[in-house]
Amino acid sequence: MEREWFSKHPKYGKIAHKMGIPHLRTVLNSILINHIKQCVPTLSKQIAIEKASTEKERKKYGEEGLDPTKFAQCQISIAGWVNEFVDEYRELIEGKKNVT
């Protein structure tokens, strides 16, 4: 229907192949893919730089031999503390708890 309308239109008939949703989809996909191809190398470099910086800082604190199970335990503890904070904050907002 759309293609037919463009092909029969006096001004758009000659460029009907470049009009409409299918062509727009193709063009936008091409733009997006090219943008992703341009950004991925930069993102990879930034990730590598941040990783190296984090490793350097971690070594500064003497954590180069950190046991993965201990690290996981730390993550669980921190998540628990955050959940406790969120629960207490929610109770304060809802008026279920007084500020002490």
C-alpha positions in Angstrom: 0.0 0.0 0.0 2.7 2.4 1.0 5.0 1.4 -1.9 2.1 1.7 -4.3 1.3 5.2 -3.1 4.9 6.4 -3.5 5.3 4.8 -6.9 2.1 6.5 -8.2 2.8 9.9 -6.7 3.9 12.5 -9.3 6.8 13.8 -7.2 7.9 10.7 -5.4 7.4 8.1 -8.2 11.0 8.4 -9.4 12.4 7.8 -5.9 9.8 5.4 -4.6 12.5 2.8 -4.0 14.0 5.2 -1.4 10.7 5.9 0.3 8.7 4.1 3.0 9.3 2.0 6.1 11.3 -0.8 4.5 13.9 1.6 3.2 13.9 3.5 6.4 14.5 0.3 8.3 17.4 -0.6 6.1 19.0 2.8 6.4 18.6 3.0 10.2 20.0 -0.5 10.7 23.0 0.4 8.5 23.6 3.5 10.5 23.3 1.6 13.8 25.6 -1.2 12.7 28.2 1.3 11.5 28.0 3.2 14.8 28.4 0.0 16.8 31.4 -1.0 14.7 33.0 2.4 15.4 32.3 2.3 19.1 33.3 -1.2 20.0 37.1 -0.7 19.6 36.9 2.4 21.8 34.8 0.7 24.4 37.2 -2.3 24.4 40.1 0.0 25.0 38.3 1.9 27.8 37.4 -1.4 29.5 41.1 -2.6 29.2 42.3 0.7 30.7 39.8 0.5 33.6 40.6 -3.2 34.2 44.4 -2.4 34.4 43.7 0.6 36.7 41.6 -1.6 39.0 44.2 -4.4 39.0 46.9 -1.8 39.9 44.8 -0.4 42.7 43.9 -3.8 44.0 47.5 -4.8 44.1 48.2 -1.6 46.0 46.0 -2.9 48.8 47.6 -6.3 48.7 44.7 -8.2 47.2 46.5 -9.9 44.4 45.9 -13.3 45.9 42.3 -12.8 46.9 40.5 -16.1 47.3 37.4 -16.1 45.0 35.3 -17.7 47.7 36.2 -15.0 50.2 35.4 -12.4 47.5 32.0 -14.0 46.9 31.3 -13.9 50.7 32.2 -10.2 50.7 29.8 -9.6 47.9 27.0 -11.4 49.8 27.7 -9.5 53.0 27.6 -6.1 51.1 24.4 -7.1 49.4 22.9 -8.0 52.8 23.9 -4.6 54.2 22.5 -2.8 51.3 19.2 -4.7 51.6 19.0 -3.9 55.3 19.6 -0.2 54.6 16.9 -0.2 51.8 14.4 -1.9 54.2 15.1 0.6 57.0 14.9 3.5 54.6 11.6 2.2 53.2 10.2 1.9 56.7 11.2 5.5 57.4 9.5 6.7 54.3 6.4 4.8 55.0 6.3 6.1 58.6 6.7 2.6 60.1 9.9 3.5 61.9 11.1 6.6 63.7 14.5 8.2 63.2 16.7 7.3 66.1 
